[in-house]
Amino acid sequence: MKKKLIITGCNGQLGRAINKELAPHSEYELVNTDVAELDITDIDKVMELAREVKPYAILNCAAFTNVNGCETAGDIVWKINALGPRNLSIAATEVGAKMLHISTDYVFDGHGTRPYTEFDTPDPQSAYGVTKLAGEKFVQQFAKEFFIIRTAWLYGDGNNFVKTMLKLSENHDVVRVVKDQLGTPTSAAELAKAMAYLLPTENYGIFHGTCEGDTNWADFTDEIFRLAGKSTKVDHITTEEYVKDNPASANRPAYSILDNFMFRLTGDFRFADWHDAIEEYIRGL
C-alpha cells in the first residue's frame, strides 16, 4: 500500500518542486492541497482531512511569504504562518504522521558575522520572521515526529527574485540592487531533494537547508544576467539607498547565510553550490 503524503501549498514554488521530485517515487501517493482545497487555519478542516487520508506524512509548503505585506496584513499572517503549522502538527500527531515544515532565515536577527547554525538563538526582526518562528515553536510543541527545514532566498517555478530581475531586464538598461545583504540563493528543486531525503528517515529535528556558498543580491543579479545572456547593467547600491526609495519595505537581514550543519552532522546529503543550481534553473526556463 502506498504511503500517502498531504502536501499544503502545492501550487507554490516549493509545492511544485516537491511534486516533481517525488513523482518517480512509486511508494508515495500525493494528496495535493492549496488554499482552495484546505484552509490550514481551520483546525476542524485540517483534522477532517487528516482522519480521512491517514497520511504517512504532512509536508507544509504553505506560508504567507510577502515580507513587506506581512508588516501590515494583521492577523492573517499569524493564522497562516503560526496557526496553520500548529493545526497541521496536531493533526499529524493524532493520525501518527510525520510532520515536515519549511521555515526561514528570517527567524534570525540578520546581524551575524558567521553562518548561522541550528544551535544559534533566533531573534526575528520582522513580522514575517516573528510569525514563522511562532510556527516553528508550535511544530515542536504539537508534532511528535517532525522535521523543520529553514531555507533562504528561494526560487523555483513561480514568482521569485530571478524572474523579477529577468522581467526588468526586458525594458531597463540598468537595475538597482542591494550589495550589502548577504545570503545564499536556493533552488526549490534542491530543497525538494533535501525534503525527499529526510522524509523516510527518523532523523528528526531542525535543519538548515540552502545551497552551498554565499553572495549578495547585486552579485547574484549579475550572475543571472550573465547566464541569461542579458546586457542589462546592475547598479550595486546600499540598503540605505534602497530604503530611501522604498520607505515601506520591511526590515531585511543584512546577513542571512545559513550553515547546513545538521545535514553534515547526521548524514551524507549535500546541497548543490548556488552557482550550479542557478545555472541549471536558467537553462530550464
TARAZI-V853875 format. One line per field, one symbol per residue. phi: phi as a letter, one per 30 degrees, with the letter a starting at -180 (. if undefined). Layout:
phi = ???
This chain:
phi = .dddbdccidcdededddddddeddddccccdbbedcacddceddddedddddhddaccccdaccddddedbdidedddddcdeeddddddeddcicdcbbcbbdddcdicdbbedcdcdddadcbeedddddddedddddcddbbbcccbahdbadldaeeddddddddbbdbbcbdccccabebdeddddddddddedccddkcbcbbddiaabdddddededdddiccedcddcdeedddedbdddddcddbbdccddddddcacdbddddddddddddddd
